[in-house]
Amino acid sequence: MRSAIVTGGSGDIGLACARQLAQDGYKVAILDLNEKAVNDAASQHGFHPLIADVCDEAAVEAALDRFGETPDVLVNNAGIGRFAPLAEIDLADFRKVVEVNLIGAFIVARASARRMLKRGSGSIVNITSINAITTGPGSGGYPAAKAGLHKLTEMMALEWGPSGLRVNAIAPGFIDAGISTPFYADPEVRALRAGAVPSKRLGLAEDIANAVSFLASDKASYINGHHLVVDGGVSVSLLTQLPRAKRPA
């Protein structure tokens, strides 16, 4: 049986990814810092629980050793947000976002890749954000960290691809899950955001899980170093939001 590890696996998107991979036939381990949430999710869904801080290299190595096998798939989903204007954000918050979203992702990817490289195969899917492509004020260090993970994905594909690994990224858009959930608590804001999406709805955790399922599969065997945007079209809709000149009668 093939195996998969999902970081941030007790959260909305991570759990959806883990459930989908289990449906796809993988033995799934979820890695997270929240011990109770990990154990509860693992018990409910039959996952292997791994407790570790993605920023702690020794803890990550120990967790992978406890799993006991080289994963076929890694979903690098763990992430946090600390949102504030750049002139006001606490430096500790800025650093923490970069540490978890970028450095933590690198630590887990490298630890997994070192094992995958010995076998000569594996698929890594890094979860970034449309904030890696386009962003707005008040986002703190989040866009910079996710943009860094975008470029890191390309570097991983270049360096590890010749040895049989595939490394891709998924950029979620307006997803009503995880750290984005508070944005949609206001019904008016929710409706406005959904209306701004060409597909006219907010995304679901399952939309990201379906994309992960595809990129992890053999159907994506010739896709490497790609940044797949899953946003209902919102990142390409800028010109639709701008006033247009009236056409001559």
Phi and psi in degrees as GROMACS dihedral restraints (atoms count N, CA, C in turn):
[ dihedral_restraints ]
;  ai    aj    ak    al  type     phi  dphi    fc
    3     4     5     6     1   -71.4    20    10
    4     5     6     7     1   156.1    20    10
    6     7     8     9     1  -127.8    20    10
    7     8     9    10     1   156.5    20    10
    9    10    11    12     1  -143.6    20    10
   10    11    12    13     1   146.9    20    10
   12    13    14    15     1  -119.9    20    10
   13    14    15    16     1   132.8    20    10
   15    16    17    18     1  -120.3    20    10
   16    17    18    19     1   118.1    20    10
   18    19    20    21     1   -84.3    20    10
   19    20    21    22     1   154.4    20    10
   21    22    23    24     1    61.2    20    10
   22    23    24    25     1    32.4    20    10
   24    25    26    27     1   -74.6    20    10
   25    26    27    28     1    -7.8    20    10
   27    28    29    30     1   -95.9    20    10
   28    29    30    31     1    -6.1    20    10
   30    31    32    33     1   -86.1    20    10
   31    32    33    34     1   177.1    20    10
   33    34    35    36     1   -57.7    20    10
   34    35    36    37     1   -55.7    20    10
   36    37    38    39     1   -70.7    20    10
   37    38    39    40     1   -43.6    20    10
   39    40    41    42     1   -60.3    20    10
   40    41    42    43     1   -42.2    20    10
   42    43    44    45     1   -66.1    20    10
   43    44    45    46     1   -40.1    20    10
   45    46    47    48     1   -62.5    20    10
   46    47    48    49     1   -40.8    20    10
   48    49    50    51     1   -64.7    20    10
   49    50    51    52     1   -43.4    20    10
   51    52    53    54     1   -62.8    20    10
   52    53    54    55     1   -42.8    20    10
   54    55    56    57     1   -64.0    20    10
   55    56    57    58     1   -41.6    20    10
   57    58    59    60     1   -66.4    20    10
   58    59    60    61     1   -42.2    20    10
   60    61    62    63     1   -65.1    20    10
   61    62    63    64     1   -35.8    20    10
   63    64    65    66     1   -62.9    20    10
   64    65    66    67     1   -41.2    20    10
   66    67    68    69     1   -63.4    20    10
   67    68    69    70     1   -30.2    20    10
   69    70    71    72     1   -78.2    20    10
   70    71    72    73     1    -3.1    20    10
   72    73    74    75     1   102.3    20    10
   73    74    75    76     1    10.5    20    10
   75    76    77    78     1   -87.1    20    10
   76    77    78    79     1   147.1    20    10
   78    79    80    81     1   -79.3    20    10
   79    80    81    82     1   120.5    20    10
   81    82    83    84     1  -112.2    20    10
   82    83    84    85     1   133.6    20    10
   84    85    86    87     1  -114.3    20    10
   85    86    87    88     1   138.1    20    10
   87    88    89    90     1  -112.0    20    10
   88    89    90    91     1   130.6    20    10
   90    91    92    93     1  -114.4    20    10
   91    92    93    94     1   125.8    20    10
   93    94    95    96     1  -157.6    20    10
   94    95    96    97     1   165.1    20    10
   96    97    98    99     1   -86.6    20    10
   97    98    99   100     1   -24.5    20    10
   99   100   101   102     1   -82.5    20    10
  100   101   102   103     1    97.3    20    10
  102   103   104   105     1   -59.7    20    10
  103   104   105   106     1   -45.9    20    10
  105   106   107   108     1   -63.7    20    10
  106   107   108   109     1   -45.2    20    10
  108   109   110   111     1   -63.7    20    10
  109   110   111   112     1   -40.1    20    10
  111   112   113   114     1   -64.1    20    10
  112   113   114   115     1   -48.4    20    10
  114   115   116   117     1   -64.9    20    10
  115   116   117   118     1   -38.7    20    10
  117   118   119   120     1   -64.0    20    10
  118   119   120   121     1   -46.8    20    10
  120   121   122   123     1   -65.8    20    10
  121   122   123   124     1   -40.9    20    10
  123   124   125   126     1   -63.7    20    10
  124   125   126   127     1   -42.1    20    10
  126   127   128   129     1   -65.4    20    10
  127   128   129   130     1   -40.0    20    10
  129   130   131   132     1   -71.9    20    10
  130   131   132   133     1   -36.3    20    10
  132   133   134   135     1  -112.0    20    10
  133   134   135   136     1    -1.2    20    10
  135   136   137   138     1    79.4    20    10
  136   137   138   139     1    26.8    20    10
  138   139   140   141     1   -88.4    20    10
  139   140   141   142     1   163.9    20    10
  141   142   143   144     1   -91.3    20    10
  142   143   144   145     1   121.2    20    10
  144   145   146   147     1   -83.4    20    10
  145   146   147   148     1   133.2    20    10
  147   148   149   150     1  -128.6    20    10
  148   149   150   151     1   119.7    20    10
  150   151   152   153     1  -102.0    20    10
  151   152   153   154     1   118.6    20    10
  153   154   155   156     1  -166.5    20    10
  154   155   156   157     1   152.4    20    10
  156   157   158   159     1   -89.7    20    10
  157   158   159   160     1   121.9    20    10
  159   160   161   162     1   -62.3    20    10
  160   161   162   163     1   -18.4    20    10
  162   163   164   165     1   -85.1    20    10
  163   164   165   166     1    -6.4    20    10
  165   166   167   168     1  -104.7    20    10
  166   167   168   169     1   101.7    20    10
  168   169   170   171     1   -60.2    20    10
  169   170   171   172     1   -41.9    20    10
  171   172   173   174     1   -64.2    20    10
  172   173   174   175     1   -40.3    20    10
  174   175   176   177     1   -66.7    20    10
  175   176   177   178     1   -38.3    20    10
  177   178   179   180     1   -65.5    20    10
  178   179   180   181     1   -45.7    20    10
  180   181   182   183     1   -59.5    20    10
  181   182   183   184     1   -42.5    20    10
  183   184   185   186     1   -64.9    20    10
  184   185   186   187     1   -38.7    20    10
  186   187   188   189     1   -64.9    20    10
  187   188   189   190     1   -42.9    20    10
  189   190   191   192     1   -65.3    20    10
  190   191   192   193     1   -36.8    20    10
  192   193   194   195     1   -63.9    20    10
  193   194   195   196     1   -39.5    20    10
  195   196   197   198     1   -64.7    20    10
  196   197   198   199     1   -34.1    20    10
  198   199   200   201     1   -60.9    20    10
  199   200   201   202     1   -36.7    20    10
  201   202   203   204     1    86.9    20    10
  202   203   204   205     1     3.4    20    10
  204   205   206   207     1  -152.4    20    10
  205   206   207   208     1   158.0    20    10
  207   208   209   210     1   -78.0    20    10
  208   209   210   211     1   122.4    20    10
  210   211   212   213     1   -69.4    20    10
  211   212   213   214     1   144.3    20    10
  213   214   215   216     1   -80.1    20    10
  214   215   216   217     1   -29.2    20    10
  216   217   218   219     1  -136.0    20    10
  217   218   219   220     1   137.0    20    10
  219   220   221   222     1  -121.6    20    10
  220   221   222   223     1   129.1    20    10
  222   223   224   225     1  -110.1    20    10
  223   224   225   226     1   109.6    20    10
  225   226   227   228     1   -88.1    20    10
  226   227   228   229     1    87.4    20    10
  228   229   230   231     1  -109.7    20    10
  229   230   231   232     1   -18.3    20    10
  231   232   233   234     1   -58.2    20    10
  232   233   234   235     1   133.2    20    10
  234   235   236   237     1  -167.8    20    10
  235   236   237   238     1   158.5    20    10
  237   238   239   240     1  -136.2    20    10
  238   239   240   241     1   166.1    20    10
  240   241   242   243     1  -132.0    20    10
  241   242   243   244     1   138.8    20    10
  243   244   245   246     1  -134.2    20    10
  244   245   246   247     1    97.4    20    10
  246   247   248   249     1  -100.4    20    10
  247   248   249   250     1   126.7    20    10
  249   250   251   252     1  -169.3    20    10
  250   251   252   253     1   156.8    20    10
  252   253   254   255     1   -58.8    20    10
  253   254   255   256     1   146.7    20    10
  255   256   257   258     1   -59.8    20    10
  256   257   258   259     1   -35.1    20    10
  258   259   260   261     1   -71.1    20    10
  259   260   261   262     1   -14.1    20    10
  261   262   263   264     1  -117.2    20    10
  262   263   264   265     1   -19.1    20    10
  264   265   266   267     1   -64.4    20    10
  265   266   267   268     1   139.5    20    10
  267   268   269   270     1   -67.7    20    10
  268   269   270   271     1   133.5    20    10
  270   271   272   273     1   -60.0    20    10
  271   272   273   274     1   -33.8    20    10
  273   274   275   276     1   -64.0    20    10
  274   275   276   277     1   -38.2    20    10
  276   277   278   279     1   -67.2    20    10
  277   278   279   280     1   -42.5    20    10
  279   280   281   282     1   -59.7    20    10
  280   281   282   283     1   -46.8    20    10
  282   283   284   285     1   -63.6    20    10
  283   284   285   286     1   -39.6    20    10
  285   286   287   288     1   -64.3    20    10
  286   287   288   289     1   -40.3    20    10
  288   289   290   291     1   -62.3    20    10
  289   290   291   292     1   -44.9    20    10
  291   292   293   294     1   -66.1    20    10
  292   293   294   295     1   -39.7    20    10
  294   295   296   297     1   -62.8    20    10
  295   296   297   298     1   -46.2    20    10
  297   298   299   300     1   -75.9    20    10
  298   299   300   301     1   -51.2    20    10
  300   301   302   303     1   -74.9    20    10
  301   302   303   304     1   -27.7    20    10
  303   304   305   306     1  -111.5    20    10
  304   305   306   307     1   -58.7    20    10
  306   307   308   309     1   -68.5    20    10
  307   308   309   310     1   -41.2    20    10
  309   310   311   312     1   -61.2    20    10
  310   311   312   313     1   -41.6    20    10
  312   313   314   315     1   -61.9    20    10
  313   314   315   316     1   -39.9    20    10
  315   316   317   318     1   -64.2    20    10
  316   317   318   319     1   -43.2    20    10
  318   319   320   321     1   -59.5    20    10
  319   320   321   322     1   -47.2    20    10
  321   322   323   324     1   -69.7    20    10
  322   323   324   325     1   -41.1    20    10
  324   325   326   327     1   -62.7    20    10
  325   326   327   328     1   -44.4    20    10
  327   328   329   330     1   -66.4    20    10
  328   329   330   331     1   -42.6    20    10
  330   331   332   333     1   -61.2    20    10
  331   332   333   334     1   -40.9    20    10
  333   334   335   336     1   -70.7    20    10
  334   335   336   337     1   -42.8    20    10
  336   337   338   339     1   -63.6    20    10
  337   338   339   340     1   -38.0    20    10
  339   340   341   342     1   -58.3    20    10
  340   341   342   343     1   -35.5    20    10
  342   343   344   345     1   -75.6    20    10
  343   344   345   346     1   -43.5    20    10
  345   346   347   348     1   -62.3    20    10
  346   347   348   349     1   -38.7    20    10
  348   349   350   351     1   -62.4    20    10
  349   350   351   352     1   -34.1    20    10
  351   352   353   354     1   -65.4    20    10
  352   353   354   355     1   -32.6    20    10
  354   355   356   357     1   -85.4    20    10
  355   356   357   358     1   -30.0    20    10
  357   358   359   360     1    91.4    20    10
  358   359   360   361     1    20.3    20    10
  360   361   362   363     1  -161.4    20    10
  361   362   363   364     1   158.5    20    10
  363   364   365   366     1   155.4    20    10
  364   365   366   367     1   157.3    20    10
  366   367   368   369     1  -131.0    20    10
  367   368   369   370     1   128.1    20    10
  369   370   371   372     1  -116.4    20    10
  370   371   372   373     1   130.9    20    10
  372   373   374   375     1  -120.9    20    10
  373   374   375   376     1   114.2    20    10
  375   376   377   378     1   -94.3    20    10
  376   377   378   379     1   132.1    20    10
  378   379   380   381     1   -93.4    20    10
  379   380   381   382     1   113.7    20    10
  381   382   383   384     1  -103.7    20    10
  382   383   384   385     1  -124.9    20    10
  384   385   386   387     1  -175.3    20    10
  385   386   387   388     1   156.6    20    10
  387   388   389   390     1   -65.9    20    10
  388   389   390   391     1   -13.6    20    10
  390   391   392   393     1   -66.1    20    10
  391   392   393   394     1   -14.3    20    10
  393   394   395   396     1   -76.3    20    10
  394   395   396   397     1   -15.9    20    10
  396   397   398   399     1  -110.2    20    10
  397   398   399   400     1   -46.8    20    10
  399   400   401   402     1  -143.8    20    10
  400   401   402   403     1   146.6    20    10
  402   403   404   405     1  -147.4    20    10
  403   404   405   406     1  -177.8    20    10
  405   406   407   408     1  -137.1    20    10
  406   407   408   409     1   170.3    20    10
  408   409   410   411     1   -65.5    20    10
  409   410   411   412     1   152.4    20    10
  411   412   413   414     1    83.6    20    10
  412   413   414   415     1    12.0    20    10
  414   415   416   417     1   -90.7    20    10
  415   416   417   418     1    -2.7    20    10
  417   418   419   420     1    61.0    20    10
  418   419   420   421     1  -139.9    20    10
  420   421   422   423     1   -86.9    20    10
  421   422   423   424     1    -0.2    20    10
  423   424   425   426     1   -60.2    20    10
  424   425   426   427     1   -49.8    20    10
  426   427   428   429     1   -61.3    20    10
  427   428   429   430     1   -40.8    20    10
  429   430   431   432     1   -63.4    20    10
  430   431   432   433     1   -41.7    20    10
  432   433   434   435     1   -65.7    20    10
  433   434   435   436     1   -43.1    20    10
  435   436   437   438     1   -71.1    20    10
  436   437   438   439     1   -35.6    20    10
  438   439   440   441     1   -64.8    20    10
  439   440   441   442     1   -37.7    20    10
  441   442   443   444     1   -62.1    20    10
  442   443   444   445     1   -40.2    20    10
  444   445   446   447     1   -67.2    20    10
  445   446   447   448     1   -34.4    20    10
  447   448   449   450     1   -57.7    20    10
  448   449   450   451     1   -51.8    20    10
  450   451   452   453     1   -69.5    20    10
  451   452   453   454     1   -33.7    20    10
  453   454   455   456     1   -62.7    20    10
  454   455   456   457     1   -36.8    20    10
  456   457   458   459     1   -57.7    20    10
  457   458   459   460     1   -44.6    20    10
  459   460   461   462     1   -64.4    20    10
  460   461   462   463     1   -41.0    20    10
  462   463   464   465     1   -63.4    20    10
  463   464   465   466     1   -42.1    20    10
  465   466   467   468     1   -61.9    20    10
  466   467   468   469     1   -43.0    20    10
  468   469   470   471     1   -62.0    20    10
  469   470   471   472     1   -41.4    20    10
  471   472   473   474     1   -65.7    20    10
  472   473   474   475     1   -43.5    20    10
  474   475   476   477     1   -82.1    20    10
  475   476   477   478     1   -34.6    20    10
  477   478   479   480     1  -101.8    20    10
  478   479   480   481     1   -16.3    20    10
  480   481   482   483     1   -56.1    20    10
  481   482   483   484     1   -45.1    20    10
  483   484   485   486     1   -60.7    20    10
  484   485   486   487     1   -17.9    20    10
  486   487   488   489     1   -99.2    20    10
  487   488   489   490     1    10.1    20    10
  489   490   491   492     1   102.4    20    10
  490   491   492   493     1     2.5    20    10
  492   493   494   495     1   -95.1    20    10
  493   494   495   496     1   148.3    20    10
  495   496   497   498     1  -116.6    20    10
  496   497   498   499     1   134.3    20    10
  498   499   500   501     1  -131.7    20    10
  499   500   501   502     1   119.5    20    10
  501   502   503   504     1  -131.8    20    10
  502   503   504   505     1   170.1    20    10
  504   505   506   507     1  -131.8    20    10
  505   506   507   508     1   153.0    20    10
  507   508   509   510     1  -122.2    20    10
  508   509   510   511     1   129.8    20    10
  510   511   512   513     1  -108.7    20    10
  511   512   513   514     1    97.8    20    10
  513   514   515   516     1   -69.1    20    10
  514   515   516   517     1   148.3    20    10
  516   517   518   519     1   -98.1    20    10
  517   518   519   520     1  -127.0    20    10
  519   520   521   522     1   -80.3    20    10
  520   521   522   523     1    88.7    20    10
  522   523   524   525     1  -104.8    20    10
  523   524   525   526     1   124.9    20    10
  525   526   527   528     1   -82.6    20    10
  526   527   528   529     1    70.5    20    10
  528   529   530   531     1  -166.1    20    10
  529   530   531   532     1   160.6    20    10
  531   532   533   534     1    61.0    20    10
  532   533   534   535     1  -138.2    20    10
  534   535   536   537     1   -70.1    20    10
  535   536   537   538     1   -11.4    20    10
  537   538   539   540     1   -85.8    20    10
  538   539   540   541     1   -14.4    20    10
  540   541   542   543     1   -53.5    20    10
  541   542   543   544     1   -42.3    20    10
  543   544   545   546     1   -60.2    20    10
  544   545   546   547     1   -25.7    20    10
  546   547   548   549     1   -64.7    20    10
  547   548   549   550     1   -23.9    20    10
  549   550   551   552     1  -107.0    20    10
  550   551   552   553     1    11.9    20    10
  552   553   554   555     1   -68.3    20    10
  553   554   555   556     1   -31.3    20    10
  555   556   557   558     1   -83.3    20    10
  556   557   558   559     1   116.3    20    10
  558   559   560   561     1   -56.1    20    10
  559   560   561   562     1   -34.9    20    10
  561   562   563   564     1   -67.9    20    10
  562   563   564   565     1   -45.0    20    10
  564   565   566   567     1   -63.4    20    10
  565   566   567   568     1   -41.1    20    10
  567   568   569   570     1   -58.4    20    10
  568   569   570   571     1   -46.8    20    10
  570   571   572   573     1   -65.8    20    10
  571   572   573   574     1   -40.3    20    10
  573   574   575   576     1   -65.2    20    10
  574   575   576   577     1   -42.1    20    10
  576   577   578   579     1   -67.1    20    10
  577   578   579   580     1   -43.4    20    10
  579   580   581   582     1   -62.4    20    10
  580   581   582   583     1   -38.5    20    10
  582   583   584   585     1   -67.6    20    10
  583   584   585   586     1   -24.0    20    10
  585   586   587   588     1   -79.1    20    10
  586   587   588   589     1   -11.9    20    10
  588   589   590   591     1   -89.2    20    10
  589   590   591   592     1   128.3    20    10
  591   592   593   594     1   -53.5    20    10
  592   593   594   595     1   -33.3    20    10
  594   595   596   597     1   -77.9    20    10
  595   596   597   598     1    -5.2    20    10
  597   598   599   600     1    60.9    20    10
  598   599   600   601     1    36.1    20    10
  600   601   602   603     1  -158.2    20    10
  601   602   603   604     1   160.2    20    10
  603   604   605   606     1   -80.2    20    10
  604   605   606   607     1   153.8    20    10
  606   607   608   609     1   -78.9    20    10
  607   608   609   610     1   160.7    20    10
  609   610   611   612     1  -114.5    20    10
  610   611   612   613     1   158.4    20    10
  612   613   614   615     1   -56.6    20    10
  613   614   615   616     1   -34.0    20    10
  615   616   617   618     1   -66.6    20    10
  616   617   618   619     1   -27.1    20    10
  618   619   620   621     1   -63.6    20    10
  619   620   621   622     1   -39.2    20    10
  621   622   623   624     1   -71.3    20    10
  622   623   624   625     1   -40.7    20    10
  624   625   626   627     1   -61.2    20    10
  625   626   627   628     1   -38.9    20    10
  627   628   629   630     1   -64.9    20    10
  628   629   630   631     1   -38.5    20    10
  630   631   632   633     1   -66.9    20    10
  631   632   633   634     1   -40.4    20    10
  633   634   635   636     1   -60.5    20    10
  634   635   636   637     1   -45.0    20    10
  636   637   638   639     1   -56.2    20    10
  637   638   639   640     1   -43.1    20    10
  639   640   641   642     1   -66.9    20    10
  640   641   642   643     1   -51.2    20    10
  642   643   644   645     1   -64.5    20    10
  643   644   645   646     1   -28.5    20    10
  645   646   647   648     1   -77.5    20    10
  646   647   648   649     1   -18.3    20    10
  648   649   650   651     1   -87.2    20    10
  649   650   651   652     1   167.4    20    10
  651   652   653   654     1   -66.9    20    10
  652   653   654   655     1   -18.8    20    10
  654   655   656   657     1   -65.1    20    10
  655   656   657   658     1   -19.2    20    10
  657   658   659   660     1  -106.6    20    10
  658   659   660   661     1    26.9    20    10
  660   661   662   663     1   -64.2    20    10
  661   662   663   664     1   -19.6    20    10
  663   664   665   666     1  -107.6    20    10
  664   665   666   667     1    16.0    20    10
  666   667   668   669     1  -106.3    20    10
  667   668   669   670     1   118.5    20    10
  669   670   671   672     1  -148.9    20    10
  670   671   672   673     1   131.0    20    10
  672   673   674   675     1    78.4    20    10
  673   674   675   676     1    18.1    20    10
  675   676   677   678     1   -94.0    20    10
  676   677   678   679     1   148.2    20    10
  678   679   680   681     1  -113.0    20    10
  679   680   681   682     1    98.2    20    10
  681   682   683   684     1   -87.8    20    10
  682   683   684   685     1   116.4    20    10
  684   685   686   687     1   -88.9    20    10
  685   686   687   688     1   124.5    20    10
  687   688   689   690     1  -120.1    20    10
  688   689   690   691     1    86.7    20    10
  690   691   692   693     1  -143.7    20    10
  691   692   693   694     1    14.2    20    10
  693   694   695   696     1    66.2    20    10
  694   695   696   697     1    10.5    20    10
  696   697   698   699     1    96.9    20    10
  697   698   699   700     1     2.9    20    10
  699   700   701   702     1   -65.5    20    10
  700   701   702   703     1   -32.5    20    10
  702   703   704   705     1   -73.9    20    10
  703   704   705   706     1   -11.7    20    10
  705   706   707   708     1  -109.5    20    10
  706   707   708   709     1    12.7    20    10
  708   709   710   711     1  -104.8    20    10
  709   710   711   712     1    15.6    20    10
  711   712   713   714     1   -55.1    20    10
  712   713   714   715     1   -47.9    20    10
  714   715   716   717     1   -66.2    20    10
  715   716   717   718     1   -21.5    20    10
  717   718   719   720     1   -74.9    20    10
  718   719   720   721     1   -16.0    20    10
  720   721   722   723     1   -91.4    20    10
  721   722   723   724     1    -8.7    20    10
  723   724   725   726     1   -93.8    20    10
  724   725   726   727     1   147.8    20    10
  726   727   728   729     1   -61.1    20    10
  727   728   729   730     1   143.4    20    10
  729   730   731   732     1  -113.5    20    10
  730   731   732   733     1   146.2    20    10
  732   733   734   735     1   -69.0    20    10
  733   734   735   736     1   144.2    20    10
  735   736   737   738     1   -70.8    20    10
  736   737   738   739     1   139.2    20    10
  738   739   740   741     1   -76.2    20    10
  739   740   741   742     1   144.8    20    10
  741   742   743   744     1   -59.0    20    10
  742   743   744   745     1   142.5    20    10
